């Protein structure tokens, strides 16, 4: 983030888009490093969380729900399949599609990654009180929900 030695112009310090971008870049680094230390990537967490919440899904549906490009979904599922975190099986209704299912090992890994992510949240939001953290999270959710509705 910004240090006293590298102050940004005041107009940037008052632009929410700039501040969100700076916080996002720092958050991305923390998440990437934290998940890498746990043998995972952000895509893995998103896919596992989506499977846990919504249940078995086709690769295409899983990618849409997790907002991950199809080619990245395939690569991440290949990696997770090698670790036995997910299982692929032909869709009985359409043999051209695979249905992805979360395994017990995948659930355990997701639980472990939840702990990693909680630690990252604490580090990222360290200057904020618990009430401020909740307020920031609620406001960011409102902004992202608003813009998600305007996407085609």
LODO-847505 format. One record per residue (C-alpha): residue number from 1; residue in three letters; z, x, y. Coordinates in steps of 0.5 Angstrom, whole numbers, plus 2048, in hexadecimal, padded with zeros to 3 digits. Example, Ala and Ser with C-alpha at 12.3 -4.5 7.8 and 13.67 -1.06 7.14 Angstrom:
(site 1,"Ala",(810,819,7F7))
(site 2,"Ser",(80E,81B,7FE))
//
This chain:
(site 1,"Unk",(800,800,800))
(site 2,"Unk",(800,802,807))
(site 3,"Unk",(805,808,809))
(site 4,"Unk",(807,80A,810))
(site 5,"Unk",(802,80F,810))
(site 6,"Unk",(7FC,80B,80F))
(site 7,"Unk",(7FE,805,813))
(site 8,"Unk",(7F8,800,813))
(site 9,"Unk",(7F6,7FD,81A))
(site 10,"Unk",(7FA,7F7,81C))
(site 11,"Unk",(7F4,7F2,81B))
(site 12,"Unk",(7F4,7F4,814))
(site 13,"Unk",(7FB,7F3,813))
(site 14,"Unk",(7FB,7EC,816))
(site 15,"Unk",(7F5,7EA,811))
(site 16,"Unk",(7F7,7E6,80B))
(site 17,"Unk",(7F1,7E8,808))
(site 18,"Unk",(7F2,7EF,809))
(site 19,"Unk",(7F9,7EF,807))
(site 20,"Unk",(7F7,7EB,800))
(site 21,"Unk",(7F2,7F0,7FF))
(site 22,"Unk",(7F7,7F6,800))
(site 23,"Unk",(7FC,7F3,7FB))
(site 24,"Unk",(7F7,7F1,7F6))
(site 25,"Unk",(7F4,7F8,7F6))
(site 26,"Unk",(7FC,7FA,7F5))
(site 27,"Unk",(7FD,7F5,7F0))
(site 28,"Unk",(7F7,7F6,7EC))
(site 29,"Unk",(7F9,7FE,7EB))
(site 30,"Unk",(800,7FC,7E9))
(site 31,"Unk",(7FD,7F7,7E4))
(site 32,"Unk",(7F8,7FB,7E1))
(site 33,"Unk",(7FD,801,7E0))
(site 34,"Unk",(802,7FD,7DD))
(site 35,"Unk",(7FE,7F9,7D8))
(site 36,"Unk",(7FA,800,7D6))
(site 37,"Unk",(801,803,7D5))
(site 38,"Unk",(802,7FD,7D0))
(site 39,"Unk",(7FB,7FE,7CD))
(site 40,"Unk",(7F8,7F8,7D0))
(site 41,"Unk",(7F4,7F6,7D6))
(site 42,"Unk",(7F4,7F0,7DB))
(site 43,"Unk",(7EE,7ED,7D7))
(site 44,"Unk",(7F2,7ED,7D1))
(site 45,"Unk",(7F8,7EA,7D4))
(site 46,"Unk",(7F4,7E4,7D7))
(site 47,"Unk",(7F0,7E3,7D1))
(site 48,"Unk",(7F7,7E3,7CD))
(site 49,"Unk",(7FA,7DE,7D2))
(site 50,"Unk",(7F5,7D9,7D2))
(site 51,"Unk",(7F5,7D9,7CA))
(site 52,"Unk",(7FC,7D8,7CA))
(site 53,"Unk",(7FC,7D2,7CF))
(site 54,"Unk",(7F5,7CF,7CD))
(site 55,"Unk",(7F5,7D0,7C6))
(site 56,"Unk",(7EF,7D3,7C2))
(site 57,"Unk",(7E8,7D3,7C6))
(site 58,"Unk",(7E1,7D5,7C5))
(site 59,"Unk",(7E0,7DC,7C9))
(site 60,"Unk",(7DC,7D8,7CE))
(site 61,"Unk",(7E1,7D3,7D0))
(site 62,"Unk",(7E7,7D9,7CF))
(site 63,"Unk",(7E3,7DD,7D4))
(site 64,"Unk",(7E2,7D7,7D9))
(site 65,"Unk",(7E9,7D5,7D9))
(site 66,"Unk",(7EB,7DD,7DA))
(site 67,"Unk",(7E6,7DE,7DF))
(site 68,"Unk",(7E3,7E4,7DC))
(site 69,"Unk",(7DC,7E5,7DB))
(site 70,"Unk",(7D9,7E4,7D4))
(site 71,"Unk",(7D7,7EC,7D3))
(site 72,"Unk",(7DE,7EE,7D5))
(site 73,"Unk",(7E1,7E8,7D0))
(site 74,"Unk",(7DD,7EB,7CA))
(site 75,"Unk",(7E0,7F2,7CB))
(site 76,"Unk",(7E7,7F0,7CC))
(site 77,"Unk",(7E7,7EB,7C6))
(site 78,"Unk",(7E4,7F1,7C2))
(site 79,"Unk",(7EA,7F5,7C4))
(site 80,"Unk",(7EF,7F0,7C3))
(site 81,"Unk",(7EC,7EE,7BC))
(site 82,"Unk",(7ED,7F6,7BA))
(site 83,"Unk",(7F4,7F5,7BC))
(site 84,"Unk",(7F5,7EE,7B8))
(site 85,"Unk",(7F7,7EB,7BE))
(site 86,"Unk",(7F1,7E6,7BE))
(site 87,"Unk",(7ED,7E3,7B8))
(site 88,"Unk",(7E6,7E1,7B8))
(site 89,"Unk",(7E3,7DB,7B4))
(site 90,"Unk",(7DD,7D7,7B4))
(site 91,"Unk",(7DD,7D1,7B7))
(site 92,"Unk",(7DC,7CB,7B1))
(site 93,"Unk",(7D9,7C7,7B6))
(site 94,"Unk",(7D4,7CC,7B9))
(site 95,"Unk",(7D3,7D3,7B4))
(site 96,"Unk",(7D0,7D6,7BA))
(site 97,"Unk",(7D7,7D6,7BE))
(site 98,"Unk",(7DD,7DA,7BC))
(site 99,"Unk",(7E4,7D7,7BD))
(site 100,"Unk",(7E9,7DC,7C0))
(site 101,"Unk",(7F0,7DB,7BD))
(site 102,"Unk",(7F7,7DE,7C0))
(site 103,"Unk",(7FA,7E2,7BA))
(site 104,"Unk",(802,7E3,7B9))
(site 105,"Unk",(801,7EA,7BB))
(site 106,"Unk",(7FD,7E7,7C1))
(site 107,"Unk",(803,7E3,7C3))
(site 108,"Unk",(808,7E9,7C3))
(site 109,"Unk",(803,7ED,7C7))
(site 110,"Unk",(802,7E8,7CC))
(site 111,"Unk",(80A,7E7,7CC))
(site 112,"Unk",(80A,7EF,7CD))
(site 113,"Unk",(805,7EF,7D3))
(site 114,"Unk",(809,7E9,7D6))
(site 115,"Unk",(80F,7EE,7D7))
(site 116,"Unk",(80A,7F3,7D9))
(site 117,"Unk",(808,7EE,7DF))
(site 118,"Unk",(80F,7EC,7E1))
(site 119,"Unk",(810,7F3,7E2))
(site 120,"Unk",(80A,7F4,7E6))
(site 121,"Unk",(80C,7EE,7EA))
(site 122,"Unk",(812,7F1,7EC))
(site 123,"Unk",(80F,7F7,7EE))
(site 124,"Unk",(80A,7F4,7F2))
(site 125,"Unk",(80E,7EF,7F5))
(site 126,"Unk",(815,7F4,7F6))
(site 127,"Unk",(815,7F3,7FE))
(site 128,"Unk",(816,7EB,7FD))
(site 129,"Unk",(81C,7E7,7FB))
(site 130,"Unk",(81B,7E2,7F5))
(site 131,"Unk",(81A,7DC,7FA))
(site 132,"Unk",(814,7E0,7FE))
(site 133,"Unk",(811,7E2,7F7))
(site 134,"Unk",(811,7DB,7F5))
(site 135,"Unk",(80E,7D9,7FC))
(site 136,"Unk",(809,7DE,7FC))
(site 137,"Unk",(807,7DC,7F5))
(site 138,"Unk",(806,7D5,7F7))
(site 139,"Unk",(802,7D6,7FD))
(site 140,"Unk",(7FD,7DB,7F9))
(site 141,"Unk",(7FC,7D6,7F4))
(site 142,"Unk",(7FB,7D1,7F9))
(site 143,"Unk",(7F6,7D5,7FC))
(site 144,"Unk",(7F2,7D7,7F6))
(site 145,"Unk",(7F2,7D0,7F3))
(site 146,"Unk",(7EF,7CD,7FA))
(site 147,"Unk",(7E9,7D3,7F9))
(site 148,"Unk",(7E9,7D1,7F2))
(site 149,"Unk",(7E7,7CA,7F3))
(site 150,"Unk",(7E1,7CC,7F8))
(site 151,"Unk",(7DE,7D1,7F3))
(site 152,"Unk",(7D8,7CE,7EF))
//
